[in-house]
């Protein structure tokens, strides 16, 4: 996959330059609209480029930390969810990558994402809802997908895109909101001079630019993101040797109707499934950051083996389009699909219970089992060293 890794590095640089151009033009239009001084546009451009340079440094130095904090992701130890750590270790070994830092997002909606500047500084975040709903094979498929993003160097691309898109959106919203709370428009409209009319025209252009800039930046990112998702699906099938695991997980995630409270327009493209997809909307929406779920599932279930070549064949059969798999990867031999793990299905009641337990463990609750069979869940602010079982009255050490 060296072709894809090199392409993603190139795309990261290209995206950085194009986002700088969009941000610079937006700054120039806003500066020209705010003041009739001919140098105001240049001043706005300079300010925008300074913001771009600062954000570029932030993206490379701590962009992943910003996304994790925005998503309210909590770092966890193996004791919180041993199976998750076991699966991540398996996928890291299969991908020949360092073990990423593991986070849990205390939210009942199922989803996951990976972030970081490089495989050495990567982080993997999953929601409590995902862990509570998925079987081991399905969880392995999701983790394999995110590990493939790390392997393909997608995480730097997503980090840069998210920070830059956030900057453009923020600058646009600040300017547009200021129009509603100031008398700028009335001042310009009251001027009868030719200069005043020109300034009013620049104000209108700046407003249009502020509306279109976030849309242009978003579409720019969308144009480069869907291919990444297909490649990560193919990578997951190859790492797990079980395409059905990811296919089944994608179906479960897409059927969820619980909104992901911590997601927003900037962080949404990072997740394995678009967390902002509204109920009743088609998942094939052209403005989606992700390919249609039904199409991704169809491709995975059409694979005769678990190699990139098998995914390429299934992709062409399902979509009638050119394969997204680089030519160097298609040359590898077919990998036989393994058998499914023998696991009983998780009932809806157990799913709900699992999600609650995971959220409480992540929030540092202590679990104490009484000999009468009752499980006590002790909040972290409980300071006593013992607690009485409400069923049998026995005093239990915490």
PAFI-884625 format. One line per 4 residues: number of its first residue (from 0); for each residue x, y, z of C-alpha. Coordinates in Angstrom, 2 decimals, always signed. Example, Ala and Ser with C-alpha at 12.3 -4.5 7.8 and 13.67 -1.06 7.14 Angstrom:
% PAFI-884625
0	+12.30,-4.50,+7.80; +13.67,-1.06,+7.14
//
This chain:
% PAFI-884625
0	+0.00,+0.00,+0.00; +3.00,+2.30,-0.40; +1.16,+4.09,-3.25; -1.75,+4.95,-0.96
4	+0.52,+6.07,+1.88; +2.42,+8.36,-0.47; -0.84,+9.67,-1.97; -2.24,+10.47,+1.49
8	+0.90,+12.38,+2.44; +0.60,+14.32,-0.82; -3.11,+14.93,-0.23; -2.39,+16.27,+3.27
12	-0.02,+18.90,+1.82; -2.44,+19.71,-1.03; -5.33,+20.07,+1.40; -3.26,+22.36,+3.62
16	-2.51,+24.65,+0.65; -6.09,+24.68,-0.68; -7.56,+25.36,+2.75; -5.04,+28.21,+3.11
20	-6.26,+29.65,-0.19; -9.92,+29.47,+0.89; -9.12,+31.01,+4.29; -6.98,+33.75,+2.69
24	-9.68,+34.72,+0.18; -12.28,+34.80,+2.94; -10.01,+37.07,+5.00; -9.48,+39.39,+2.03
28	-13.22,+39.73,+1.31; -14.06,+40.35,+4.97; -11.27,+42.95,+5.31; -12.43,+44.76,+2.17
32	-16.03,+44.78,+3.43; -15.18,+46.09,+6.91; -13.19,+49.15,+5.78; -13.06,+51.28,+2.61
36	-9.29,+51.54,+2.99; -7.63,+49.85,-0.05; -5.20,+48.14,+2.33; -8.00,+46.59,+4.42
40	-8.30,+43.61,+2.09; -4.57,+42.94,+2.29; -4.73,+43.29,+6.08; -7.58,+40.73,+6.18
44	-5.54,+38.39,+3.97; -2.48,+38.69,+6.22; -4.55,+38.05,+9.35; -6.16,+34.98,+7.72
48	-2.74,+33.58,+6.71; -1.41,+34.13,+10.24; -4.41,+32.20,+11.55; -3.68,+29.48,+8.98
52	-0.05,+29.18,+10.09; -1.06,+28.96,+13.73; -3.67,+26.32,+12.97; -1.25,+24.36,+10.81
56	+1.16,+24.18,+13.74; -1.71,+23.23,+16.05; -2.78,+20.48,+13.62; +0.67,+18.91,+13.61
60	+1.37,+19.38,+17.31; -1.92,+18.74,+19.11; -4.77,+18.41,+16.63; -5.50,+14.88,+17.85
64	-5.75,+16.07,+21.46; -8.23,+18.76,+20.40; -10.46,+16.21,+18.65; -10.33,+13.80,+21.58
68	-11.21,+16.58,+24.01; -14.03,+17.83,+21.75; -15.40,+14.29,+21.61; -15.18,+13.94,+25.41
72	-13.07,+10.81,+25.00; -11.69,+9.32,+28.23; -8.40,+7.37,+28.29; -8.98,+3.93,+29.81
76	-6.97,+0.99,+31.11; -7.36,-2.66,+30.21; -9.43,-3.29,+33.36; -12.29,-1.17,+31.98
80	-12.79,-3.36,+28.88; -10.29,-6.23,+28.48; -11.82,-7.45,+25.21; -11.32,-4.07,+23.52
84	-7.63,-4.03,+24.46; -7.23,-7.63,+23.30; -8.80,-6.88,+19.91; -6.74,-3.69,+19.42
88	-3.55,-5.61,+20.26; -4.45,-8.27,+17.68; -5.08,-5.70,+14.95; -1.93,-3.73,+15.81
92	+0.14,-6.91,+15.48; -1.59,-7.85,+12.21; -0.92,-4.37,+10.79; +2.62,-4.31,+12.22
96	+1.87,-1.03,+13.99; +2.53,+0.26,+17.51; -0.32,-0.11,+20.00; -2.44,+3.07,+19.83
100	-3.77,+4.86,+22.90; -7.31,+3.70,+23.67; -10.20,+6.00,+24.61; -13.88,+5.43,+25.36
104	-16.56,+8.02,+24.65; -19.34,+7.75,+27.24; -22.20,+7.87,+24.75; -24.83,+5.18,+23.98
108	-24.65,+5.79,+20.21; -22.36,+3.23,+18.47; -19.39,+4.72,+16.59; -15.58,+4.93,+16.52
112	-12.70,+6.95,+15.07; -8.90,+7.09,+14.98; -6.77,+10.22,+15.15; -3.14,+11.28,+15.49
116	-0.19,+12.62,+13.53; +1.47,+9.27,+12.82; +1.21,+5.57,+13.74; +3.55,+6.27,+16.68
120	+1.16,+8.86,+18.17; -2.17,+7.36,+17.10; -5.26,+7.14,+19.30; -8.36,+5.00,+18.90
124	-11.69,+6.11,+20.39; -14.84,+3.99,+20.57; -18.20,+4.76,+22.15; -19.72,+2.78,+25.00
128	-22.66,+2.13,+22.69; -20.41,+0.38,+20.20; -18.79,-1.84,+22.82; -22.13,-2.80,+24.33
132	-23.78,-3.77,+21.04; -21.15,-5.54,+18.97; -19.91,-9.11,+19.11; -16.18,-9.79,+19.16
136	-16.03,-10.38,+15.39; -17.92,-7.13,+14.73; -15.71,-5.17,+17.13; -12.66,-6.64,+15.40
140	-14.01,-5.45,+12.06; -14.45,-1.87,+13.33; -11.02,-1.82,+15.00; -9.48,-3.26,+11.82
144	-11.08,-0.42,+9.83; -9.61,+2.22,+12.16; -6.21,+0.52,+12.26; -6.23,+0.62,+8.44
148	-6.76,+4.39,+8.59; -3.67,+4.57,+10.81; -1.71,+2.27,+8.49; -2.65,+4.28,+5.39
152	-1.68,+7.58,+7.11; -5.27,+8.84,+6.84; -5.28,+10.15,+10.39; -2.98,+13.12,+9.65
156	-5.13,+14.03,+6.65; -8.31,+13.96,+8.77; -6.69,+15.94,+11.59; -5.51,+18.72,+9.26
160	-8.84,+18.79,+7.39; -10.83,+19.01,+10.61; -8.82,+21.86,+12.13; -8.78,+23.86,+8.89
164	-12.47,+23.27,+8.21; -13.23,+24.35,+11.77; -11.24,+27.57,+11.29; -13.02,+28.49,+8.06
168	-16.42,+27.70,+9.56; -15.67,+29.71,+12.73; -14.41,+32.75,+10.82; -17.46,+32.67,+8.56
172	-19.92,+32.36,+11.44; -18.26,+35.19,+13.41; -18.51,+37.52,+10.42; -22.09,+36.56,+9.55
176	-23.26,+36.88,+13.16; -21.62,+40.31,+13.41; -23.86,+41.44,+10.53; -26.92,+40.83,+12.66
180	-25.59,+42.69,+15.72; -24.04,+45.74,+14.13; -25.18,+48.72,+12.10; -22.52,+48.13,+9.45
184	-25.03,+47.43,+6.71; -27.07,+50.55,+7.55; -23.95,+52.72,+7.56; -23.00,+51.57,+4.09
188	-26.50,+51.88,+2.68; -26.81,+55.46,+3.98; -23.80,+56.66,+2.04; -24.66,+58.24,-1.28
192	-21.14,+58.45,-2.64; -19.72,+56.12,-5.23; -17.24,+54.89,-2.61; -20.10,+53.99,-0.31
196	-21.82,+52.04,-3.07; -18.61,+50.15,-3.83; -18.22,+49.36,-0.16; -21.79,+48.07,+0.00
200	-21.06,+45.78,-2.96; -17.95,+44.46,-1.20; -20.07,+43.80,+1.89; -22.50,+41.72,-0.16
204	-19.61,+39.82,-1.76; -18.07,+39.19,+1.66; -21.35,+37.80,+2.99; -21.64,+35.49,-0.02
208	-18.01,+34.39,+0.46; -18.63,+33.73,+4.17; -21.57,+31.50,+3.25; -19.81,+29.66,+0.42
212	-16.34,+29.24,+1.99; -17.34,+26.53,+4.52; -19.32,+24.74,+1.80; -16.36,+24.81,-0.59
216	-13.97,+23.60,+2.11; -16.37,+20.80,+3.09; -16.86,+19.64,-0.51; -13.09,+19.71,-0.98
220	-12.73,+17.34,+1.93; -15.62,+15.13,+0.76; -13.95,+14.71,-2.62; -10.95,+13.08,-0.95
224	-12.67,+11.19,+1.89; -14.88,+8.51,+0.35; -11.97,+6.68,-1.26; -10.32,+6.50,+2.17
228	-13.37,+4.75,+3.62; -13.40,+2.08,+0.92; -9.69,+1.45,+1.41; -10.12,+1.19,+5.18
232	-12.95,-1.34,+4.67; -10.65,-3.38,+2.43; -7.87,-3.11,+5.00; -10.19,-4.32,+7.76
236	-11.21,-7.38,+5.73; -7.55,-8.15,+5.12; -6.45,-7.69,+8.74; -9.33,-9.66,+10.26
240	-9.69,-12.20,+7.42; -13.43,-11.96,+8.09; -15.30,-9.33,+5.97; -18.66,-10.28,+7.49
244	-17.56,-8.89,+10.87; -17.29,-5.32,+9.54; -20.37,-5.74,+7.31; -22.52,-6.77,+10.27
248	-21.07,-3.98,+12.45; -21.83,-1.34,+9.81; -25.43,-2.54,+9.61; -25.85,-2.34,+13.39
252	-24.30,+1.13,+13.57; -26.43,+2.46,+10.69; -29.64,+1.11,+12.28; -29.01,+3.10,+15.44
256	-31.44,+5.98,+16.04; -29.67,+7.46,+19.09; -27.81,+10.68,+18.11; -24.14,+10.96,+19.06
260	-24.30,+13.98,+21.37; -20.59,+14.85,+21.16; -20.39,+14.90,+17.35; -20.45,+18.06,+15.23
264	-19.87,+19.10,+11.62; -16.10,+19.26,+12.09; -15.60,+15.90,+13.86; -18.27,+13.93,+11.93
268	-15.95,+12.90,+9.02; -13.63,+11.13,+11.49; -16.16,+8.50,+12.51; -16.62,+5.11,+10.82
272	-20.27,+6.03,+10.10; -21.60,+9.59,+9.76; -22.94,+10.38,+13.28; -25.03,+13.32,+12.04
276	-27.10,+11.28,+9.59; -30.71,+12.21,+10.34; -33.37,+9.55,+10.57; -35.19,+9.14,+7.27
280	-32.35,+10.54,+5.15; -30.73,+8.34,+2.54; -27.28,+7.16,+3.47; -26.26,+7.69,-0.15
284	-26.69,+11.44,+0.23; -24.16,+13.12,-2.07; -23.10,+15.51,+0.67; -22.17,+12.68,+3.04
288	-18.60,+12.27,+4.18; -18.98,+8.51,+3.82; -20.00,+6.12,+1.03; -23.50,+4.59,+1.32
292	-23.61,+1.94,+4.08; -25.63,-0.43,+1.92; -22.96,-0.27,-0.78; -20.11,-0.85,+1.67
296	-21.92,-3.87,+3.13; -22.68,-5.26,-0.34; -19.02,-5.06,-1.33; -17.81,-6.75,+1.86
300	-20.31,-9.59,+1.51; -19.40,-10.04,-2.13; -15.74,-10.81,-1.36; -14.58,-14.30,-2.32
304	-11.48,-13.92,-0.13; -10.02,-11.41,+2.30; -7.29,-9.79,+0.16; -7.18,-6.38,-1.52
308	-7.59,-8.14,-4.87; -10.79,-9.81,-3.63; -12.13,-6.47,-2.40; -11.27,-4.89,-5.75
312	-13.24,-7.57,-7.62; -16.23,-7.22,-5.26; -16.11,-3.42,-5.56; -16.21,-3.49,-9.37
316	-19.06,-6.02,-9.34; -21.15,-4.05,-6.81; -20.57,-0.50,-8.10; -19.58,-0.93,-11.77
320	-16.89,+1.68,-11.09; -13.11,+1.69,-11.17; -11.54,+0.09,-8.12; -10.09,+2.39,-5.40
324	-7.40,-0.19,-4.59; -3.88,+0.77,-5.78; -2.42,-1.49,-8.47; +0.45,-2.62,-6.26
328	-2.00,-4.03,-3.68; -4.13,-5.92,-6.22; -1.19,-8.15,-7.11; -1.24,-9.95,-3.75
332	-2.58,-13.49,-3.51; -6.07,-14.34,-2.29; -6.40,-14.65,+1.50; -8.85,-17.29,+2.68
336	-11.75,-16.06,+4.82; -11.68,-17.54,+8.32; -14.63,-19.06,+10.15; -16.82,-16.98,+12.42
340	-16.20,-17.03,+16.16; -18.70,-19.09,+18.12; -20.57,-16.50,+20.15; -24.22,-16.36,+21.21
344	-26.13,-13.28,+19.99; -26.43,-10.38,+22.43; -30.03,-9.71,+23.45; -31.39,-6.14,+23.49
348	-31.65,-6.32,+27.28; -28.02,-7.39,+27.66; -26.91,-4.73,+25.18; -28.55,-2.04,+27.30
352	-26.99,-3.48,+30.47; -23.55,-3.75,+28.85; -23.64,-0.14,+27.69; -24.57,+1.07,+31.19
356	-21.78,-0.97,+32.81; -19.17,+0.29,+30.34; -20.22,+3.91,+30.83; -20.00,+3.53,+34.59
360	-16.59,+1.81,+34.46; -15.32,+4.58,+32.22; -16.62,+7.11,+34.76; -14.54,+5.33,+37.47
364	-17.40,+3.53,+39.21; -16.37,+0.56,+41.39; -18.18,-2.77,+41.02; -18.65,-4.97,+44.10
368	-20.20,-8.44,+43.87; -22.11,-9.69,+46.92; -22.36,-13.38,+47.76; -26.15,-13.11,+47.43
372	-25.70,-12.45,+43.69; -26.29,-8.69,+43.68; -23.78,-6.43,+41.90; -23.28,-3.05,+43.55
376	-22.07,-0.09,+41.47; -20.29,+2.44,+43.66; -19.81,+6.02,+42.35; -16.29,+7.52,+42.51
380	-17.32,+10.18,+45.05; -18.33,+7.52,+47.62; -15.62,+7.84,+50.29; -16.47,+5.06,+52.75
384	-14.39,+1.89,+52.72; -17.43,-0.38,+53.14; -20.97,-0.54,+51.81; -24.01,-2.53,+52.97
388	-25.74,-4.80,+50.49; -29.37,-3.63,+50.20; -30.57,-7.20,+49.54; -28.92,-9.29,+52.29
392	-27.51,-6.62,+54.61; -23.93,-7.92,+54.41; -21.15,-5.32,+54.77; -18.86,-5.38,+51.71
396	-15.36,-3.96,+51.37; -14.89,-1.62,+48.42
//
